[in-house]
Amino acid sequence: MKTVQSINPFDESVVASHELMSDEVIAEVIEENHQTFQSWRKTRFSERRPLMMKAAEVLEANQEQYATLMAREMGKPIKGGRAEVQKCAWACRWYAENAEALLADEPIQTEASRAYTHYAPIGTVLAVMPWNFPLWQVFRFAAPALMAGNGGILKHASNVFGSALVIEDVFREAGFPSSLFRTLLASASQVATIIENPRVRAVTLTGSTPAGKAVASKAGEMLKKTVLELGGSDPYVILDDADLDLAASVCASSRLINSGQSCIAAKRFIVTRKNHDAFLERFVAEMKARKMGDPLREDVDIGPQARIDLRDELHEQVRRTVEAGAELVLGGEVPPSKGAFYPATVLTGVEKGMAAYSEELFGPVATVIRVEDESEAIDVANDSVFGLGGAVFSRDLVRAERIAAEEMDVGCCFVNDFVKSDPRLAFGGVKESGYGRELGAFGPREFMNIKTVSVR
């Protein structure tokens, strides 16, 4: 079988080589997962809970090892890696404590003597996951899915196969049945065959919009449920009465999370004319202050991009935008040093038709767009094929909340803060950012048989 390499984007050294599984081995793993599910689904929440709590302990005990692995595999700054491990542990504990209540039978009054909605696990769920949050993207699916009584199989991005194997180890060390959660070292070309396997009952994917469309098409052909969390070009609206110091700090932090490689990172900063220049000055200063360098250094905010080719694609988007008439006010040049680095970059004068206006910029590049007023700001914010997250900055909280709830065409909208995923809150998007929801009460229910029971 083919061997794939994980390349450290900081120094371009080989982190590890992994041999891909054959279709036959993959089929065996899926069958074992299905058989394990048959007994797991009959366990009580009281039996599952201590195992998931133990998974949180395993994560915390190995925090430094896992954060270092992520830094080496995809360039995540070490302090961000530690935070990611802690967030995974949080999700494990939250679902351990809350899954039973979230999935309890719901009585319904009818003519029957008893009627209710019952949430029954459906079986093996395939997760197709990206490299940018190698642990969190998986645990936010796996913790609710396993607590709900399902089995899980993971097809991770090939550059983070080490992280994928670690996740399998976490659940095994925590005491879960050895085949209940398995990692498939598979290529993208093998995903269609995996979806076709009759033991696979549903698919969840986090990734690009083209990848989501391909997986959804195959799953639809096989009549299998999908949840898709895809790309984003999150708009942050800064209104006339915004606290500009707060907005500039929060916006820079959001834009540079994970070195800018996040679907829900702020990408388009839409500022009313009154505040445009003052915000831009503060924002550029904040972006300049964030340090780029070795992701294993404690003082580094921006590590390398995950791969050289991804860095080059980002730079090409910046180049096309500048050639179309935008102004480059910070960054925008590929460093001469080794590694997949790209500096914090700010573009202004971006207009409709330019690459940075309509395309997702998956890296530390910010687009500042000037508008006349609140009405135009909302129009520009919604003028996108994406609809994952967004934010509104205003001192008038009633006004900002109204815009967030009623005007922004996105799945998550925050006021005076940056968009973040949280085990307690439903997470997902609209339009080409996908459909379905992860996390909160909705996450585990997406992969359940929502069954009606009626007793005469």
C-alpha positions, 0 to 999 in steps of 0.5 A: 500500500501507499505510504504518506509522510507528515511534513513539519511545516516549520523546518520541512523535516519528515515527522512520520511516515504512515502506510495507508490501509487497504480497502479490505483492512478498512472493511474489517475495521468497520465490521469490528466497530459495528459488532462492538456497537451492538453491545455498546448501544445496550450499555447504560449512561451510568456505564459510559459516563466514567469512561468519558470522564477518564478520557478527559483525564487521559487528555490532560495527563498527556497535554504537553505530548499532544500539543507538541505533536500538533505543533510538529504535524501542522504548525500549531503554536504550542500554547494554542495546542495546550488550549485545544487539549483542554477544550477536548477534555472539557467536551468529554466531561460536559457530555459525560455529565449531560448526555443522559438528560439531553437524550432522555425520552420526551413525553407527548400528550396524545389519545394513547395511554403513553406516547413519547420520543425516544432517542436511539443510537444508529450505529457506526458514524464516519467522521472525515476531519481536517488538519487545522484542529486535529484533536478538537474537530474529532472530540466535538463529534466523538464525545457526544456520539459515543456517549449517545451509544454510537460507534465512531470511525475517523478518516483524518487528514493525512498530514495529522495521522499521528494525532488521529492515532493518538485519539484512538489511544485516548479512548482505549486507555480510558477503558472504552471497548477497543473497537468502538472508536477506530482511526482509518489511515485512508486516502481521500479517494477511499472515502467513497468506498467507506461511505458505501459500506452498509455498516456505516450509517452516517457521515460528519465532515468538517472541511472545505466546501468542495469536499463537503459537496463530494461527501454529501453527494455520495452519502445522498446516493446511499441515503445516509445522514450527513452533517457538514461544517464547511468553509467560512468568510466570517464578517465582523461588523464594527458600528458607529458606537463600537468600542474601537480598542475592544474591537481591534483587539478581539478582531486581531485575536480572532483573525490570528487564531490557529495562525489564521487557519480556522473556519470561524476566524474573523475574515472580513471586517466591515467598518462604518465610515465614521470609524474606518480610519481609527479602527484600521490604525488600531487593528494594524497595530494589534496585528503587528504586535503578534509574533510569528515564529517557531510554534514550539516557542512560548512567545509565538502567536503565529506559526507556519501555515500547515503546508507550503502549497496552502501558504502559496495559495493564500499568497496568490489570493492576496496578489490577485486582490492587490492587482485588482486595486486593493491596498496592502497596508501590512504584510503580504510578502512571503518570508525568505526563511525556510518553512510555510510562513506567511505574515499577518496581512491587512488589505483595505479598499477591498471591493466586490469582485476581488478575491479577498471579498468573495473567497475564504482566506485560510490564513492570517490575512484580514480584509477591512471593508468601509461602508456608509452605515449599519444598513450597508454593513449588514448587506455586505456581511450577508453578501457571501456564499458562506454563512458560518459565523459573524460578530457585531460590535456596538455599545448598544447591546439591544441594537447589536443583539437584534442585528445578530439574531435577526439580520446576520445570515450565519449559524453563529453570531456573537456580540462584542466577542469573537466566534468560538465553539463551545460544548454547551452551544449548537455549532454550524452554518448555513449556505455553503458553510454547511448544514446540521449542527454539532455540540450543545443538545443538537450535536448528539441528536443529529446521529440518533434514530428519533423514534416515536413510541406510542402505547395504546 
